[in-house]
Amino acid sequence: MLFDSSVVATLQTKASNSYLDVLTLGIPPLEKLGVISNVKMIFNWEMDGAAPSTAFGVNALGGALTWTWSDSNAYVVTELDFTSSISDANKESWNLESQVVITLNDNTSDAGQILRIREVGLEIEYKLEKSFGKVMHTVEYLTREHERERVIHDSLHGRDEVVMETVSETTRIVTHQDRTAPKEIDILYIAAKGRKYGAWIDQDSRSNGYNQNDLIENPVYIIEDILRTELGLATASIDYATFDVIGNTSNGTLGTALGDAVGDVKFAFSQYKFIDGIGLIMKVCKQAGLYFFFNGEGKATLRQRLRASSYSSSNRTIDFNDCQFKGFSKTSVNTVKNYITINYQYDYGLEQTLQTDNSSDSTSKAKYSVNSRALKMVLDADCIQDTTTAQNLGNSYLDWLKDRKLIVSLSTDRLKYLNLEIGDIAILSNTPSDLKAYGTAISSSDYFIVSSLTKTPNGVSLTLTEVS
């Protein structure tokens, strides 16, 4: 028997071992979890050469079984059912501890064979002896803002000052609960990595740095997989070009937004109960700075929010002379956040996040906060296990929320603007030099995102929010 880096073990019959090779494995003691109904051994292996002329088989759990030898030079999965070989007493007590002996014997013809073993597993099907309860909650988080009085004591002048401060409160509401099993029993879970890319990642001449069967860790393509696998959308219903602009490994804007290489932005989570598919997509978007919507053609579309300093180009130019100017405003001071907390590394056993990262901005605190107190936002990023990704997300949210943003409201009856979409990045041309927004003129280096859009037969009403 030989060991190498590509397989668990290799059995080979040859002259030096008299054309007999044996591999011995072991089944450890197991805790009793219920009533055993079936026990199988599962092998992933490759057979090379003609079938051994003397004998080949697996001895385990009181039985001896053989399989169909196939000299196909390809790895195959073979299941051997040992249920009938196990006594009722051993099934009852879960006494399965024993050796597993795999034998190749060709000393009759001395031809020689090779059996390359990649994986070996034990599958036990059982019924729970009793009911175990674990309550799974469906939770919604509702955020509301309100003002409250705060008394600040001025020790220098010996007086109290009453100020108003804005408080953002998040309430956790359990809307539904299910009882599932098991709860506090030892279970052997499969050590799996996650979902793999389908053939769609390479189709239609797509060039994004990923290939079929790669592990999906990029949040952009996690969303696309949900659309295809769970919601049943076909390629014609997905604007996949917008996904590749954001998620490709060469120059995807996901890396620009999070200040990291796209390949290093890693998401990993489990969805162990039914949830609204669009709701799950929106949760992933919130943890990656993405906008998801269906465009005017009805296609699923994705846009990325960048950090302010990263905007250097636009995909739309809006001529001020084509529009009716409706006014300037700014985002509410209540939306300003200058202390961002990202909770991540969710533990599904403890049902809580294990790690926390904080990002803050002292300039924003001095400008917007009462007595320089932080305006806080907490985000539970249960899709993120990676520390660097969590830290970069916190820095990006701080960049997006630490200041108030200029809002420009316009309307137009020009048909050429009917193809505007939410998330488009626009600049304004031909703005009058004497038109100033809070004392500052708008220039071609000011970038805006189309944040609100209403289309009618008579024209378009739109709201542009500053992002640069």
ZITAVEN-V508166 format. One line per field, one symbol per residue. ss: DSSP state (A for helix, B for strand, O for the rest). phi: phi as a letter, one per 20 degrees, with the letter a starting at -180 (. if undefined). psi: psi as a letter, one per 40 degrees, with the letter a starting at -180 (. if undefined). Layout:
ss->???
phi->???
psi->???
This chain:
ss->OBOOOOOOBBBBOOAAAOOBBBBBBBBOOOOOOBBBBBBBBBBBBBBBOOOOOOBBBBBBOOBBBOOOOOOOOOOBBBBBBOAAAOOAAAAAAOOOOBBBBBBBBOOOOOOOOBBBBBBBBBBBBBBBOOOOOBBBBBBBBBBBBBBBBBBBBBOOOOBBBBBBBBBBBBBBBBBBBBBBOOOOOOOOOOOOOOOBOOAAAOOOOOOOOOOOOOBOOOAAAAAAAAAAAAOOOOAAABOAAAAAAAAOOOOOAAAAAAOOOAAAOOOOOOOOOOOOAAAAAAAAAAOOOBBBBBOOOOOBBBBBOOOAAAOOOOOBBBBAAAOBBBBBBBOOAAAOOOBBBBBBBBBOOOOBBBBBBBBBOAAAAAAAOAAAOOOBBBBBOOOOOOAAAAAAAAAAAAAAAOOOOBBBBBBBOOAAAOOOOOOOBBBBBOOOOOOBBOOBBOOOOOOBBBBBBBBBOOBBBBBBBBOO
phi->.cdbfecfbcebebffdllccccddcdffcffdrdfdbccddcdbcdcoffgfeabrcdalncccdbefcedlbfcdcddedgfeeffffffeledfaedddccccfedlencccedebccdddebdffbeddcedeedddddcdbdbecedeeffdmbdcecdcedddddedeeabcdcceddceceefedeqfdfefffdfllfccndcgmffecfffeffffffeeeemfegfdcefffffgedffebffgfffdmbfgfeecdbbddebfbgffffffffgfecmdddaeffenefcccdeefgfeecbcdbddfffecefdqdbcgfffefccbdddeblfdffelbfdcccccbcfffgfedefllefeecdceefeddeffffffffffffffdfcfdfdddcbbdfffefefcgnfdcdddlfgfeecelncfedfeedcdfebbcdcfeqcdbdddfce
psi->hiiideidihhhhiddfffhihhhiihiiiiheahhdihihhhhihhhiiihddiiahhifeihiiihhhgefihihhhhhedeehidddddefgehiihhhhhhfedefdhihhhhdihihhhhihhdihhhhhhhhhihhhiiiiiihhhhgddefiihhihihhhhhhhhheiiihiiicgihhhihgidaiihadddeiffigeeiiheihhehddedddddddddefhideehgeddddddeiedfieddddefiideehhihihgeihihddddddddddeefihhihadeeihiiihhiideeheiieihhhdeeihheiiaiiideehhehhhhhaghhedefiidihhhhihddddddeihffiihihhhhgeehdhddddddddddddddeeiiihhhhiiiehdeeeeiiheihiihifhidehihfehihieehiihheihhhieeahhihhhhe.
